[in-house]
Amino acid sequence: MSADRRAPDESLTYKSAGVDIEAGNALVDRIKPLARKTMRPEVVAGIGGFSGLCAIPSGYKNPLLVSGTDGVGTKLKSAFATGRHDTVGIDLVAMCVNDVIVTGAEPLFFLDYFATGKLEVEIAEQVITGITEGCKQAGCALLGGETAELPGFYPAGEYDLAGFAVGVVERDQVKDGRALRVGDRIIGMASSGLHSNGHSLARKVILEHLGLGWDDRPAVLAGATVADELIRPTKIYVSALRALTQGGVAWKGAAHITGGGLVDNPPRLLPQGAGLGLRLYHGSWPVLPIFRLLQDAGVPRSEMPRAFNMGLGMLVAVAREDERRALGLLIQAGHEAFPVGDIIEGDGEVEFIPSPEDTIPGYAGSIPRLK
């Protein structure tokens, strides 16, 4: 027996259920000109279709595709609280492409996933504007994405982000650490601050433990507000590693310093079972003010390098004879860079010891020796 058929009810629309198709279409129209600014010659079809098409760049003989995916994590909470939505897209791209480039790959294209309970076109446009800026910094195309309006799924005014990056590398040019030797040098490249890791702890310390507000300016932050520090975007290191390659430095491996900080990430550039380790010299790079604030607030010394990048967003390994030239190329490309360690004999772990040379003025020595 069939159910009773009722008369059409004009109030029973997708929009009344919380999904605004017109708002979604309006957002796509706004995204298209932004995405066009990121296009590469290899892009065949981008924003607007069911999928994006991209060719492999010419000149590759035996190319491998390299992919990476990530999100922004609880840093989004700072965006919601401050109303600053134009830089978290940079974070999203950075967290993906920085993982891809450590293999030696060239980023080709990026896709994003933006999900929210109620689509606010102005906010979404700010987020996508940040994504396109990140893509421009990385030299990759914003090939497509997905906007999902999920009524009742997210708290009002909140959204989530995920990103997906694809790059390409010649098979015999993959940086897998197998070329590493004892005595190779580790160069550290400065981070901009927290990047997109450790924010749950940082917010707890700053907002709850210290009781600071978003507009407060602790003296240690040298004029920056709490909001400035917690929303500061992640650095993208594509231009740095590209400068080394184009400058003739055959770098041997790299590590993106993300969750797990300087304890868990540096060993990932080492091949397993190679009998190698890393030694980092604390005092050989400047620790940024935000990390001084967190440690002075009571975060244990042993926790600092496990939770935070401590001022280094990317490490790269080079032969000792290439160190000076590599530092010059990185600085010329606009990246602060420091000689911070060595490849040593070991069992795949990192140890910290005091710098054998003069320490950087003002450095508090906040990284302990860990084994």
C-alpha positions as CSV (number, residue, x, y, z in Angstrom):
1,M,0.0,0.0,0.0
2,S,1.5,3.3,-1.0
3,A,1.9,6.3,1.3
4,D,-0.7,9.1,1.0
5,R,0.4,11.7,-1.5
6,R,0.3,15.1,-0.1
7,A,0.0,18.4,-1.9
8,P,3.3,20.1,-2.8
9,D,4.5,22.4,0.0
10,E,6.6,25.3,-1.3
11,S,8.4,25.6,2.1
12,L,9.9,22.1,1.6
13,T,13.0,23.1,-0.3
14,Y,16.7,22.3,-0.1
15,K,17.2,25.9,1.2
16,S,14.7,25.5,4.0
17,A,16.7,22.4,5.0
18,G,19.8,24.5,5.3
19,V,21.5,24.1,1.9
20,D,21.7,27.2,-0.2
21,I,22.5,26.1,-3.8
22,E,22.5,29.7,-5.0
23,A,25.1,30.7,-2.4
24,G,27.3,27.8,-3.5
25,N,27.0,28.9,-7.2
26,A,27.9,32.4,-6.2
27,L,31.0,31.2,-4.4
28,V,32.1,29.2,-7.5
29,D,31.7,32.4,-9.6
30,R,34.0,34.3,-7.2
31,I,36.5,31.5,-7.0
32,K,37.0,31.2,-10.8
33,P,39.0,34.5,-11.3
34,L,41.1,33.7,-8.2
35,A,42.0,30.3,-9.4
36,R,42.9,31.6,-12.9
37,K,45.7,33.5,-11.3
38,T,47.3,30.2,-10.2
39,M,47.1,28.4,-13.5
40,R,50.1,26.5,-15.0
41,P,50.5,25.7,-18.7
42,E,49.8,22.0,-18.0
43,V,46.3,22.6,-16.7
44,V,43.7,21.4,-19.3
45,A,40.5,21.9,-17.3
46,G,40.2,23.5,-13.9
47,I,37.5,25.1,-11.7
48,G,33.9,24.4,-12.7
49,G,33.9,20.8,-14.0
50,F,33.3,17.5,-12.3
51,S,37.1,17.1,-12.1
52,G,40.3,18.9,-13.0
53,L,42.8,17.8,-15.7
54,C,46.5,18.5,-15.7
55,A,49.3,17.1,-17.9
56,I,52.7,16.1,-16.7
57,P,55.2,18.9,-17.5
58,S,57.4,18.3,-20.5
59,G,61.0,17.3,-20.1
60,Y,60.4,14.4,-17.6
61,K,61.7,11.0,-18.8
62,N,60.5,8.8,-16.0
63,P,58.2,10.9,-13.8
64,L,56.6,9.9,-10.5
65,L,53.6,11.6,-9.1
66,V,53.9,12.6,-5.4
67,S,50.8,13.4,-3.3
68,G,50.2,14.9,0.1
69,T,47.1,15.8,2.1
70,D,46.6,17.7,5.4
71,G,44.5,20.2,7.2
72,V,45.0,23.3,9.3
73,G,44.0,21.7,12.7
74,T,42.8,23.7,15.6
75,K,44.5,26.8,14.3
76,L,41.0,27.3,12.7
77,K,39.8,28.1,16.2
78,S,41.9,31.2,16.2
79,A,40.5,32.2,12.8
80,F,36.9,31.8,14.1
81,A,37.7,33.8,17.3
82,T,39.5,36.6,15.6
83,G,37.4,36.8,12.4
84,R,40.6,36.5,10.3
85,H,40.0,34.1,7.5
86,D,42.3,35.3,4.8
87,T,45.5,33.4,5.8
88,V,44.4,30.0,6.9
89,G,44.3,29.0,3.2
90,I,48.0,29.7,3.0
91,D,48.4,27.3,6.0
92,L,46.4,24.7,4.2
93,V,48.6,24.8,1.0
94,A,51.8,25.0,3.0
95,M,51.1,21.9,5.1
96,C,50.5,19.9,1.9
97,V,53.2,21.2,-0.5
98,N,55.9,21.4,2.2
99,D,55.4,17.6,2.7
100,V,55.5,17.0,-1.1
101,I,58.7,19.0,-1.8
102,V,60.9,17.0,0.6
103,T,60.9,14.2,-2.0
104,G,62.4,16.6,-4.5
105,A,59.1,17.0,-6.3
106,E,57.8,20.1,-8.1
107,P,54.2,20.9,-6.9
108,L,51.8,20.8,-9.9
109,F,48.3,21.3,-8.5
110,F,46.2,21.6,-5.4
111,L,42.6,20.8,-4.5
112,D,40.7,21.9,-1.4
113,Y,37.7,20.7,0.6
114,F,35.8,23.4,2.5
115,A,32.9,22.2,4.8
116,T,30.6,24.3,6.9
117,G,27.1,24.2,8.5
118,K,25.9,27.3,6.7
119,L,27.8,28.7,3.8
120,E,28.8,32.3,4.3
121,V,30.1,33.4,0.9
122,E,32.2,36.3,2.2
123,I,34.0,34.1,4.7
124,A,34.5,31.3,2.2
125,E,35.9,33.7,-0.4
126,Q,38.4,35.0,2.2
127,V,39.5,31.4,2.8
128,I,39.8,30.6,-0.9
129,T,41.7,33.9,-1.4
130,G,44.3,32.6,1.1
131,I,44.4,29.2,-0.8
132,T,45.2,30.9,-4.1
133,E,47.9,33.0,-2.4
134,G,49.4,29.8,-1.1
135,C,49.3,28.2,-4.5
136,K,51.0,31.2,-6.1
137,Q,53.8,31.0,-3.5
138,A,54.1,27.3,-4.2
139,G,53.9,27.7,-8.0
140,C,51.1,25.2,-8.3
141,A,47.6,25.5,-9.8
142,L,44.4,25.5,-7.8
143,L,42.8,22.8,-9.9
144,G,39.5,22.3,-8.1
145,G,37.9,21.7,-4.8
146,E,34.7,20.9,-3.0
147,T,32.4,23.2,-1.0
148,A,30.1,21.2,1.3
149,E,27.2,22.8,3.2
150,L,26.3,20.4,6.0
151,P,23.5,21.9,8.1
152,G,23.6,20.9,11.7
153,F,27.0,19.2,11.3
154,Y,29.2,22.1,12.4
155,P,28.7,24.8,15.0
156,A,27.5,28.2,13.7
157,G,30.3,30.3,12.2
158,E,32.7,27.4,12.0
159,Y,34.1,25.4,9.1
160,D,36.7,22.7,8.3
161,L,39.4,22.6,5.7
162,A,41.4,19.8,4.0
163,G,43.9,20.1,1.2
164,F,45.4,17.8,-1.4
165,A,48.6,18.5,-3.3
166,V,50.2,16.6,-6.2
167,G,53.7,17.1,-7.5
168,V,56.0,15.4,-10.0
169,V,59.6,14.2,-9.7
170,E,62.0,12.3,-11.9
171,R,62.3,8.8,-10.6
172,D,66.1,8.9,-10.3
173,Q,66.0,12.3,-8.5
174,V,63.8,11.2,-5.6
175,K,65.3,12.5,-2.3
176,D,64.9,9.4,-0.1
177,G,68.0,9.9,2.1
178,R,70.0,7.1,0.6
179,A,72.7,9.5,-0.4
180,L,73.3,10.7,3.2
181,R,76.7,10.1,4.8
182,V,78.2,10.7,8.2
183,G,79.5,14.3,8.3
184,D,76.8,15.8,6.0
185,R,75.5,19.1,7.3
186,I,72.0,20.0,8.4
187,I,70.7,23.5,7.4
188,G,67.6,24.9,9.2
189,M,65.2,27.3,7.6
190,A,63.4,29.7,9.9
191,S,59.7,29.3,10.6
192,S,57.3,32.2,10.8
193,G,56.1,31.1,14.2
194,L,53.9,28.2,15.3
195,H,52.9,27.3,11.8
196,S,50.0,24.9,12.0
197,N,51.1,22.7,14.9
198,G,50.9,22.9,18.6
199,H,47.9,25.3,18.6
200,S,45.8,23.3,21.1
201,L,48.6,23.6,23.7
202,A,49.5,27.2,22.7
203,R,45.9,28.4,23.1
204,K,45.5,26.6,26.4
205,V,48.7,28.3,27.8
206,I,48.1,31.8,26.4
207,L,44.3,32.2,26.7
208,E,43.6,30.0,29.7
209,H,46.7,29.6,31.8
210,L,48.0,33.2,31.3
211,G,44.5,34.7,30.8
212,L,45.6,36.9,27.9
213,G,43.1,38.2,25.4
214,W,43.4,38.3,21.6
215,D,44.3,41.9,21.5
216,D,46.9,41.8,24.3
217,R,50.5,42.6,23.5
218,P,52.9,40.8,25.8
219,A,56.2,42.5,26.0
220,V,58.1,39.4,24.7
221,L,56.1,39.5,21.4
222,A,57.7,42.9,20.6
223,G,54.5,44.7,19.6
224,A,52.6,41.8,18.1
225,T,49.2,40.8,19.5
226,V,48.2,37.4,20.7
227,A,46.0,37.2,17.6
228,D,48.9,38.1,15.3
229,E,51.0,35.2,16.6
230,L,48.3,32.6,16.7
231,I,47.1,33.3,13.1
232,R,50.5,34.0,11.5
233,P,50.6,31.8,8.3
234,T,52.9,28.9,7.7
235,K,55.9,29.5,5.5
236,I,56.1,27.7,2.1
237,Y,59.5,26.4,1.3
238,V,59.1,25.6,-2.4
239,S,61.3,28.5,-3.5
240,A,64.0,27.5,-1.0
241,L,64.5,24.0,-2.2
242,R,64.1,25.1,-5.8
243,A,66.9,27.6,-5.3
244,L,69.2,24.9,-4.1
245,T,68.4,22.7,-7.1
246,Q,68.8,25.5,-9.6
247,G,72.0,26.6,-7.9
248,G,73.6,23.2,-8.4
249,V,73.4,22.0,-4.8
250,A,72.5,18.3,-4.8
251,W,70.7,18.3,-1.4
252,K,70.2,14.9,0.0
253,G,67.1,15.0,2.1
254,A,64.7,17.3,3.9
255,A,62.3,17.3,6.8
256,H,59.2,19.4,7.2
257,I,58.9,20.3,10.9
258,T,55.2,19.7,11.7
259,G,53.4,17.7,14.5
260,G,56.1,16.1,16.7
261,G,58.3,19.1,16.4
262,L,62.1,18.7,16.3
263,V,62.0,15.3,18.0
264,D,59.8,13.2,15.6
265,N,60.3,14.9,12.3
266,P,64.1,15.2,11.6
267,P,64.6,11.4,11.8
268,R,62.1,11.0,8.9
269,L,64.8,12.2,6.4
270,L,67.0,9.2,7.4
271,P,66.7,5.9,5.5
272,Q,65.7,3.1,7.9
273,G,68.5,0.7,9.0
274,A,71.2,2.9,7.6
275,G,73.0,3.3,10.9
276,L,72.6,7.1,10.8
277,G,71.3,9.7,13.3
278,L,71.1,13.5,13.5
279,R,72.7,15.9,15.9
280,L,71.2,19.4,16.3
281,Y,73.1,22.2,18.1
282,H,70.8,24.3,20.3
283,G,71.9,27.8,20.3
284,S,72.7,27.8,16.6
285,W,69.4,29.4,15.5
286,P,67.2,32.1,17.0
287,V,64.2,30.9,19.0
288,L,61.2,33.1,18.1
289,P,59.4,35.2,20.8
290,I,56.2,33.0,20.8
291,F,58.3,30.1,22.0
292,R,59.9,32.2,24.7
293,L,56.4,33.2,25.9
294,L,55.2,29.6,26.0
295,Q,58.2,28.3,27.9
296,D,58.2,31.2,30.3
297,A,54.6,30.4,31.0
298,G,55.6,27.0,32.3
299,V,55.6,24.6,29.4
300,P,58.3,22.0,30.4
301,R,61.6,22.2,28.5
302,S,61.2,18.6,27.5
303,E,57.8,19.3,25.9
304,M,58.8,22.3,23.9
305,P,60.7,20.6,21.0
306,R,58.1,17.8,21.0
307,A,55.1,20.1,20.5
308,F,56.6,23.0,18.5
309,N,59.0,23.7,15.7
310,M,61.1,26.1,17.9
311,G,61.8,28.4,15.0
312,L,62.8,25.9,12.3
313,G,60.2,25.0,9.7
314,M,62.3,23.0,7.4
315,L,65.6,21.1,7.6
316,V,67.7,20.2,4.6
317,A,70.8,17.9,4.5
318,V,73.7,18.8,2.2
319,A,77.3,17.6,1.8
320,R,79.7,19.5,4.0
321,E,81.5,21.1,1.0
322,D,78.1,22.5,-0.2
323,E,77.0,24.0,3.1
324,R,78.3,27.6,2.5
325,R,76.9,27.8,-1.0
326,A,73.6,26.3,0.1
327,L,73.3,28.9,2.9
328,G,74.0,31.7,0.4
329,L,71.4,30.4,-2.1
330,L,68.7,30.1,0.6
331,I,69.3,33.6,1.9
332,Q,69.4,35.0,-1.6
333,A,66.0,33.3,-2.1
334,G,64.6,35.2,0.9
335,H,64.8,32.5,3.6
336,E,66.6,32.8,6.9
337,A,68.9,29.8,7.1
338,F,71.3,28.5,9.7
339,P,73.8,25.7,10.0
340,V,72.2,23.7,12.8
341,G,73.5,20.2,12.8
342,D,75.2,17.1,11.3
343,I,74.5,13.6,10.2
344,I,76.1,11.2,12.6
345,E,76.3,7.5,13.2
346,G,73.2,6.4,15.1
347,D,70.0,4.5,15.3
348,G,67.7,6.8,13.5
349,E,67.2,9.3,16.3
350,V,68.0,13.0,17.0
351,E,70.1,14.3,19.8
352,F,70.5,17.9,21.0
353,I,73.8,19.3,22.3
354,P,75.1,22.8,22.9
355,S,76.4,24.6,19.8
356,P,80.2,24.2,19.4
357,E,80.3,27.8,18.1
358,D,79.1,31.1,19.4
359,T,75.5,31.1,20.3
360,I,73.0,33.5,18.9
361,P,72.6,36.6,21.2
362,G,69.5,36.4,23.3
363,Y,68.9,32.7,22.8
364,A,67.6,31.2,26.0
365,G,68.7,27.6,25.3
366,S,65.2,26.2,25.6
367,I,65.9,22.9,23.8
368,P,67.2,20.2,26.1
369,R,69.4,17.3,25.2
370,L,67.2,14.4,24.3
371,K,68.0,10.8,23.4
